[in-house]
Structure formats: C-alpha cells, structure tokens
Amino acid sequence: MKKETKIIVGVLAGAALGATIALALSSDSTSDIKGKLSDFFADLLDVSKDKLAGLADKATTVADKVKDKLADINA
C-alpha cells in the first residue's frame, strides 16, 4: 500500500472506532446501540460494495480499451 492509502485507512478505522466507543458510552439502551451499530456497518458495507462495483466497471472498460489498442497495433 502507498503511504497515503495507509493514512486514509487509518483515519477511517479511527473514525469507526471512535464512533463505536461514543455509542457505547452514550446513555442509549443496549438494544439501541446494537441497532445503530448494525445500521452504521450495513451502510458502510453498501457504500463499499457500490464503490467496488464502480471500480470493477472502470477496470473492465480500461481492459477493453487496451485490448482494442493492442489489436490495432498488431493489425
């Protein structure tokens, strides 16, 4: 991983840990905390899936362009 990527991952992990601790220390009941954490991680998972799907589409597009260019060069 690049240094910048490690920093970003660290910041995001710290934010998630901080949010978890804040929810645990809040005055809400245990079931409310579990619900909030569940919703938070479900949303995080959905966003991650969307971004990964977008990256897969971009990678496929780039790969197709490279194949076309190579075919033109070899022709």
N, C-alpha and C positions, 0 to 999 in steps of 0.2 A: 504494500500500500504506500501511496505517496504520503508525505508528511502532512499535507493539507487535509487529506482524506482522514487520516488518523485523528487530527484535531477535530474535524467535524463530527466524526463518530463519537469521540469522547465527550463533546459538548452535548450531543443528543442523548447519550447514555446518562450523563449527569442530570440533564433536564428530566428524563424519565424517572430516575432515582429520586430526585428532589420532589417531583410531583407525587410519587408513591409515598414518600415519607410525610409530605404535607397532608395527604389524605388520611394516612394512618393516625396522625396526631390531631386531626380535626375532631370536632365534637359530634360528628355524624355517627350513627349506629354502624355496627359491623356489616350488616347486610347492605346498607347504603354505600359503604366503602367498596365492598366487593362488586356491586353493580357499576359504580363509577370506574373502577379499575378495569372491569370487563369491557365496558363501553370504550374506554380510552385505548386499550390494546386492540380491540376489534377495529376501531377506526384507523389506528396505526397500521394494522395489517392490511386493511383495504387500500389505504394510500400507497403502501409499499407494493402491493400487487399491481395497482394501476401504473405506477412508475416503471416497474419491471416489464410489464406488458408493452409499454411505450418504448422502452429501450430495445426490447426484442424486435418490435416492428421496425425501428430505425436500423438495427443491425441487419435485418433481412433486406431492407431497401439498399443499404450500402453494399452488402454482399452481391446483390443482383446487379448493381451498377458496376462493380469491379469485374464480375463475370462478363458483362457486356463489353467493357473496355478491353479485357483480355481477348475476347473473341474478335473484336475489331483489329487488335494488334496482330493476332495470329492469322487473320484472313488475308 
